[in-house]
């Protein structure tokens, strides 16, 4: 499973693609596949230029 993470403070160049372990699911859990996700413009504004 992939994620985007910040390992340090900085501009968009510090964003890294991270390989994550697939979470363990319980009897009442489901795992969904996400093809795209939105980005909050406020979060983008908080990034250092």
N, C-alpha and C positions, 0 to 999 in steps of 0.2 A: 504494500500500500504506500502511496506517495503523498507527501505533504510539502508545503512551502514553509520554511522557517527562517527566523532571524537569529543568528548566533551572536550578533553584536549590534550596537547602535550605528546607524549610518544611512546612506541613501539606498536606492533600489539595487545597487550592485552587491549589497550584503545579503540579499535574499538567496536562499539555497534550496534546491530540491533535496528532500530527505526521504530515504526509504524507511518506512515505519513497519513494525510488526502488525499483522492483522490481529485485532483484539479477540480475546476469547469470548464466545457468545454463550449466554445462559439459555435456559429452556424457553424463555419468553422474549428473547432478543432476535432481531433481524439485522442483517448486514446489507446495505444498499450500495450500489455502484454509482458514483457521482461522475458525470462526464464534464461538467462545468460548474463553476461557482462564482458568485458575484463578489466584487470588492467594494467596500464602503468608501466613498470619496473622502469622508472625514479621516479615515485611517491613512489614506494616501497623503493627505495634507499634513499628517503628523510625521511623516517620513522626512528626514533631514535632506535638503537639496544638495 
